[in-house]
């Protein structure tokens, strides 16, 4: 099959889990014998058109307007990028010799729909997250309402929608009224050959961060919805109970300065350290060296860092938010807590510190349920289904909800 992925993230440019997902999926599909092209944004010093590991990567030529990647300019930046991506695709493949267009999130919605229309191809969309979900069901401002309308439109225009968890399936059905028959749930995956740590890296990271006590780590983007503030509040409780506890927060994000200020206000001192960016070797060594890895998210469609930590043989503590709760029921970890509840989190971390990891059992589970070759095969099956679909791409359904609905909590049980 000839596959065109449209993604605003692709290595070496990765903001979060979306870019890593598209990268692994594209290479797994190529390894299975499919002809795979990814159209993504330009990266300095990267070729505009190159084949790597069987995947053709087409980079969008920079074009005006030259806007900063900041919230007040975000929509202009997004639409400028999408125009450049469409041009890049047409230049690289003017005849559209593909079988399917696969869109990844709202940032590429218009580009993907335009390409699917121009090439007369079925459109598949993966909804990696939703704007309403990120804001606990609310759309607090005009930007959030606009993003929500684009997500609604993308889900409506797609012949089929893929979600990474049953929770995300529920969000898509609830927010966008997408029929169950047009949604397939396929989890994110993991390459177990990549997610393992060298003994010297483990020793180095343990020596650097742990001190004489247990080591607890968080890895990921530092955003409000990732819940690191709950971990810091739990640390204030734990430091009185657990001698020489060390907590390491690894990652970057717009919420970092707020978290540093909170750690200072809570007088956590040397108990908490912020690392900033880590290389893959440093990251795997740190997580493998830890006694506990915590994923304290307030909103989490899937939780890729959770299965990565589990693959490294570390006990994982998960909030019961979104797709993370499904990992508990699937057997990835027995340790979970109520999202945002610092006291509950402190109790669960304390229990996890003393527990022995079920490393062999968990890796076997990851290999069977979260392997990229299997995920690639299931995704291609969705393409085949989409190609047979009679679902027409509509023209003007986005925004077809009243003002009262937009201003309410879209995920509140009373509205469902």
Secondary structure, 3 states (H helix, E strand, C coil): CEEEEECCCECCECCCHHHHHHHHHHHHHHHCCCEEEEEEECCCCCCCEEEECCEEEEEECCCCCCCCCCHHHHHHHHHHHHHHHHHHHHHHCCCCCCCEEEEECHHHHHHHHHHHHHHCCEEEEECCCCHHHHCCCCCCCHHHHHHHHHHHHHHHHCCEEEECCHHHHHHHHHHHCCCHHHEEECCCCCCCCCCCCCHHHHHHHHHHHCCCCCEEEEECCCCHHHCHHHHHHHHHHHCCCCCCCEEEEECCCCCHHHHHHHHHHCCCHHHEEEEECCCHHHHHHHHHHCCEEEECCCCCCCCHHHHHHHHCCCEEEEECCCCHHHHHHHCCCCEEECCCCHHHHHHHHHHHHCCCCCHHHHHHHHHHHCCHHHHHHHHHHHHHHHHHCCCCCCCCCCCCCCHHHHHCCCCCHHHC
